[in-house]
Amino acid sequence: MSTDRYGFWYPQVDYTKCIKCGICVKVCPIIGEKIKNTNFEKPKVFAAWSLDEEIREYSTSGGVFSELAKDILNKSGCVVGARYNEQNLVEHYVVDDISDLPMIRQSKYIQSFTGDVFKQVRAKLKQDKIVGFCGTPCQVAGLLSFLKGSPSNLYTFDFVCRGINSPKAYSKYLEMLEKQYGSKVRKVWFKNKTFGWNRFSTRVDFENGDVYIKDRNTDLFMRGYIEQNLYMRSCCFDCHYKTFPRNADITLGDFWGISRYDSNLDQDLGTSLVMLNSEKGEKLFGNIKDDIYSEESSMEIALPGNACIVENAVKNPKSERFLLMLDKCSFDKSFKMFVKGGGILKIYNKYVRLVFSFLNRMLRFIKGTCNE
Ligand SMILES: Cc1cc2nc3c(=O)[nH]c(=O)nc-3n(C[C@H](O)[C@H](O)[C@H](O)COP(=O)(O)OP(=O)(O)OC[C@H]3O[C@@H](n4cnc5c(N)ncnc54)[C@H](O)[C@@H]3O)c2cc1C
């Protein structure tokens, strides 16, 4: 794999060693033959969360991933997910012991390096171990293509995926924070729930004990990701996996907007959207029913709050230029250059909304008094 100018990894063929067997093309889930599955066209949908308060707090959504992982690990299986390495970059890692599960918990919004993890999965499956694999929908498709199907001892989980960001943008963001705080980053925690699940924040802990924490509207990295689509990988804007039937046995996500249907299902602590895509997935989800709270829902309820289930984000035309600018300027300087007035506009919108809601309440109050 080599890194392009924008910070994304791409496979490179060493033609001095290539024997032209064509297997790399055959197993590529995009240019090779598409993998076929017999999964449900209409997944079974649930709103759910872990009954273990610590797991729920430390997870991105409702912590259902950790409960599924626990079930597999308790049966002497292994679970594969994304962890931070020593440089705070993200890589896939095989967990065999339940005490290591926290390493692969939580969403990391950067491309995860899979290395030789597919080979490790194949070896574990051959040893008849139960394997749980969690990754982006395209990583799951890649694994299934590599394995030529889904053996009965493999459970695959993917998530509703907005898209993955450039490791280069993320490294420059951490570099900016390290400069501001005068210390090395110790831990990154996206979608931290200090201000609640709905107003999720980014928390970064430093070696000198300082803590940075800003919510989704003020943290520059999250703004560049969610509001600006500024540094996502190009192929994520033309994702082939936002369709049904999905490849993974279970798809996880945030059940955004569930409070519109039932306010009891949003305690602002994280509610998972669970889509059961296969009988295998249904069975595994059944195994954890005593460890979670769950209520059946529907795709009609899930879709309005979570367009990313089926829709692609729209590419920011300045994306490539922004990523190249990072070679010359710091993250915050580049951000200011490319997202002019964004901050001011946001604050302006917020106050206009507050004034309108105040006027509305006043009007309702006056009307009420008149009626009396
Ligand atoms: C890049 C990305 C984009 C997402 N976009 C959306 C979205 O638009 N809408 C939505 O509802 N949900 C989205 N999610 C999913 C959501 O953030 C939660 O991961 C999911 O709901 C599971 O949460 P949990 O509480 O059950 O468990 P968590 O413990 O939070 O589970 C996270 C799981 O995802 C794996 N993972 C984390 N980061 C990566 C990564 N970079 N690459 C591959 N695997 C990873 C972990 O290993 C773990 O298995 C996204 C997640 C990621 C990583």
The ligand as an ORCA input file, in Angstrom:
! r2SCAN-3c Opt
* xyz 0 1
  C     -16.076      6.043      9.608
  C     -17.408      5.832     10.282
  C     -18.549      6.475      9.792
  C     -19.793      6.279     10.402
  N     -20.903      6.947      9.913
  C     -22.103      6.760     10.515
  C     -23.284      7.437     10.041
  O     -23.234      8.241      9.111
  N     -24.473      7.176     10.665
  C     -24.566      6.295     11.697
  O     -25.665      6.093     12.209
  N     -23.473      5.646     12.165
  C     -22.260      5.855     11.604
  N     -21.143      5.179     12.064
  C     -21.345      4.105     13.058
  C     -21.412      4.569     14.495
  O     -20.499      5.611     14.724
  C     -21.072      3.414     15.450
  O     -19.817      2.877     15.124
  C     -22.006      2.261     15.388
  O     -23.301      2.723     15.645
  C     -21.641      1.184     16.415
  O     -21.698      1.736     17.670
  P     -21.660      0.894     19.008
  O     -22.001      1.814     20.133
  O     -22.496     -0.333     18.854
  O     -20.212      0.355     19.152
  P     -18.752      0.986     19.024
  O     -17.910      0.407     20.077
  O     -18.788      2.419     18.934
  O     -18.337      0.266     17.673
  C     -17.495      0.732     16.765
  C     -17.116     -0.440     15.873
  O     -16.679      0.077     14.638
  C     -15.330     -0.308     14.385
  N     -14.635      0.840     13.824
  C     -14.394      1.996     14.446
  N     -13.725      2.833     13.642
  C     -13.534      2.182     12.483
  C     -12.889      2.508     11.258
  N     -12.297      3.667     11.060
  N     -12.895      1.592     10.277
  C     -13.459      0.394     10.439
  N     -14.084      0.030     11.585
  C     -14.128      0.891     12.590
  C     -14.763     -0.655     15.749
  O     -13.735     -1.578     15.661
  C     -15.958     -1.241     16.432
  O     -16.049     -2.563     16.033
  C     -19.895      5.394     11.500
  C     -18.748      4.761     12.008
  C     -17.502      4.969     11.406
  C     -16.285      4.287     11.969
*
